Amino acid sequence: MARKARARMEGVRAVSPDQIERAIGRTINSAEIIATGVVNLVKNTLVTALSGARDVGGEIGDAAVKAVRGSIKAVDEIGGDLGNVAKHAVKGTMHAAEEIGGDLGSVVRSATKGAVKAANEVGGDVVAVARKSVEGTIEAAREIGADVASLATNAAEGAIEAADRIGSAAGRAVRRTLAGTISGTRVVIQEALQSSPTAPRRAARRPTRPGAAARRRGRKSTSTTP
């Protein structure tokens, strides 16, 4: 029994985030898992793949993104509800992070960002996926006894960051749907609202004092007088 366990651990050390995405995709496509089955699928896949990793905290973020993306893309192919799949996939990543270790805030931010990006890639409703991802975060946080409000904020910021990269319209729509109360939790997204990676930065201009332009013209005229 011990030899089998060690063999499994040796095998999971070679598992990459891309392999995680493909494994989840194959499982969903072959078994046609409904949305509620995705929680355990994602959790178990991540736990199995990362239990032997030397740096779980450093790898779980990428692995969470791939797990969520794999779930959304696979369910899109079989005609499932992308919002519910995103919700349960995010819950699965949080339960996995709680079990094997890892910063929950960082994990959930990566997961929701991946969910919105994947939804856009398959032509899905990014707004619905963003909201469902935050709902999944809130449910999982309550289940594991974590800081619900803080993690909901992390989730919202990840979703908004991904939406901003899609376009300004998507960013505004996701902000609107996440602002306020979701599943009984107040989502605070001030920081996310103020920062947009796609928004151009304008150079700050110092106010011109009265008479400054006239003085500049006077200096220029004096300097050119022979």
C-alpha positions in Angstrom: 0.0 0.0 0.0 2.8 2.4 0.9 4.6 1.6 -2.4 1.5 2.4 -4.3 1.1 5.7 -2.5 4.8 6.6 -3.2 4.3 5.7 -6.9 1.4 8.0 -7.2 3.3 10.8 -5.6 6.2 10.3 -8.0 3.7 10.5 -10.9 2.0 13.7 -9.8 5.3 15.6 -9.6 5.4 15.6 -13.4 1.8 16.9 -13.8 1.8 20.3 -15.5 -1.0 22.9 -15.4 -1.7 22.1 -19.1 -2.1 18.4 -18.2 -4.6 19.4 -15.5 -6.7 21.3 -18.0 -6.7 18.4 -20.5 -7.5 15.9 -17.7 -10.5 17.8 -16.6 -11.7 18.3 -20.1 -11.5 14.6 -20.9 -13.3 13.7 -17.8 -16.2 16.1 -18.4 -16.5 15.2 -22.0 -16.5 11.4 -21.4 -18.8 11.4 -18.4 -20.8 14.5 -19.2 -20.5 15.6 -15.6 -23.2 18.0 -14.5 -22.2 21.3 -12.9 -22.5 20.0 -9.3 -20.0 17.3 -10.0 -17.4 19.8 -11.1 -16.6 20.8 -7.5 -15.2 17.4 -6.5 -13.6 16.9 -9.9 -11.6 20.1 -9.8 -10.7 19.7 -6.1 -9.6 16.1 -6.5 -7.6 16.8 -9.6 -5.7 19.7 -8.0 -5.1 17.8 -4.8 -3.8 14.8 -6.7 -1.6 16.8 -9.1 -0.1 19.2 -6.5 0.3 17.1 -3.4 3.8 16.1 -4.4 4.8 19.6 -5.6 7.8 21.2 -3.9 6.2 24.7 -4.0 2.4 24.2 -3.7 1.8 27.9 -3.0 3.7 28.9 -6.2 2.0 26.4 -8.5 -1.6 26.3 -7.3 -2.5 29.6 -8.9 -1.6 28.5 -12.5 -3.1 25.1 -11.8 -6.4 26.7 -10.6 -6.6 28.8 -13.8 -6.1 25.7 -15.9 -8.7 23.7 -14.0 -11.3 26.4 -14.3 -10.5 27.0 -18.0 -10.7 23.2 -18.7 -14.1 22.9 -17.0 -15.6 25.9 -18.9 -14.3 24.8 -22.3 -15.3 21.2 -21.9 -18.8 22.1 -20.7 -19.2 24.6 -23.5 -18.6 21.7 -26.0 -21.4 19.6 -24.5 -23.8 22.5 -24.1 -23.8 23.1 -20.4 -24.4 26.2 -18.2 -21.1 28.1 -18.2 -22.1 30.2 -15.2 -22.8 27.3 -13.0 -19.8 25.4 -14.1 -17.6 28.5 -13.3 -19.2 28.7 -9.9 -18.5 25.1 -9.0 -15.0 25.1 -10.6 -14.0 28.1 -8.5 -15.4 26.3 -5.4 -13.3 23.3 -6.2 -10.1 25.3 -6.5 -10.8 26.9 -3.1 -11.4 23.6 -1.4 -8.2 22.2 -2.9 -6.2 25.2 -1.7 -7.6 24.8 1.7 -6.6 21.2 1.8 -3.1 21.3 0.4 -2.1 24.8 1.3 -1.9 28.1 -0.6 -3.0 31.6 -0.3 -6.8 31.6 -0.8 -7.0 35.2 -1.9 -4.4 34.7 -4.6 -6.0 31.4 -5.7 -9.5 32.8 -6.0 -8.3 35.9 -7.9 -6.5 33.7 -10.4 -9.5 31.3 -10.7 -12.1 34.0 -11.4 -9.7 35.8 -13.8 -9.3 32.5 -15.7 -13.1 31.8 -15.7 -13.9 35.2 -17.3 -11.2 34.8 -19.8 -12.3 31.3 -20.8 -15.9 32.4 -21.1 -14.9 35.1 -23.5 -12.8 32.6 -25.6 -15.8 30.3 -26.1 -18.2 33.2 -26.7 -20.0 32.9 -23.4 -21.6 35.5 -21.2 -18.7 36.9 -19.3 -20.9 39.0 -17.0 -22.9 35.9 -15.9 -19.7 33.9 -15.4 -18.1 36.7 -13.4 -21.1 36.9 -11.0 -21.3 33.1 -10.6 -17.6 32.9 -9.9 -18.0 35.4 -7.1 -21.1 33.4 -5.8 -19.0 30.3 -5.8 -16.2 32.1 -3.9 -18.7 33.2 -1.2 -20.2 29.7 -0.8 -16.8 28.0 -0.6 -15.5 30.6 1.9 -18.5 29.9 4.2 -18.0 26.2 3.9 -14.4 26.3 4.9 -14.8 29.1 7.5 -12.7 31.7 5.7 -13.0 35.4 5.5 -16.0 35.7 3.2 -16.0 39.4 2.5 -12.3 39.6 1.8 -12.3 36.6 -0.6 -15.4 37.9 -2.4 -13.4 41.1 -3.0 -10.4 39.1 -4.3 -12.8 37.2 -6.6 -14.4 40.4 -7.9 -11.0 42.0 -8.6 -9.8 39.0 -10.6 -13.0 39.0 -12.7 -12.8 42.7 -13.3 -9.1 42.5 -14.3 -10.0 39.9 -16.9 -13.0 41.8 -18.2 -10.9 45.0 -18.6 -8.5 43.1 -20.8 -11.4 42.0 -23.0 -12.6 45.5 -23.5 -13.9 48.6 -21.9 -17.6 47.6 -22.4 -17.0 44.2 -20.8 -15.2 45.9 -17.9 -18.0 48.3 -17.2 -20.6 45.5 -17.4 -18.8 43.3 -15.0 -18.2 46.2 -12.6 -22.0 46.9 -12.6 -23.0 43.3 -11.9 -20.5 42.9 -9.1 -21.0 46.2 -7.3 -23.2 45.8 -4.3 -24.4 42.6 -2.4 -24.0 39.1 -3.8 -25.4 36.1 -2.0 -25.9 38.2 1.1 -22.3 39.5 1.1 -21.3 43.1 0.4 -18.6 43.0 -2.3 -16.1 45.9 -1.9 -14.4 46.6 -5.2 -13.1 50.1 -4.9 -9.6 49.2 -5.8 -10.7 47.2 -8.8 -13.0 50.1 -9.9 -10.1 52.5 -9.8 -7.5 50.4 -11.6 -7.9 49.3 -15.2 -4.9 47.9 -17.1 -6.4 49.0 -20.4 -7.2 52.5 -19.4 -4.7 55.1 -20.8 -2.8 57.1 -18.2 -2.9 60.9 -18.7 0.0 63.0 -17.6 -0.9 65.3 -14.7 -0.8 69.0 -15.7 0.2 71.6 -13.2 -2.4 74.5 -13.1 -1.3 77.6 -14.9 -1.2 80.7 -12.7 -2.8 83.9 -13.9 -0.3 86.0 -15.9 2.2 83.1 -16.4 1.6 82.9 -20.1 2.1 86.6 -20.5 5.4 86.5 -18.5 6.7 83.6 -20.6 5.9 85.6 -23.8 7.7 88.7 -22.3 10.8 86.6 -21.5 10.9 85.2 -25.0 10.5 88.7 -26.5 13.4 90.0 -24.4 15.7 87.1 -25.2 15.3 87.7 -28.9 15.8 91.5 -28.8 19.2 92.4 -30.3 
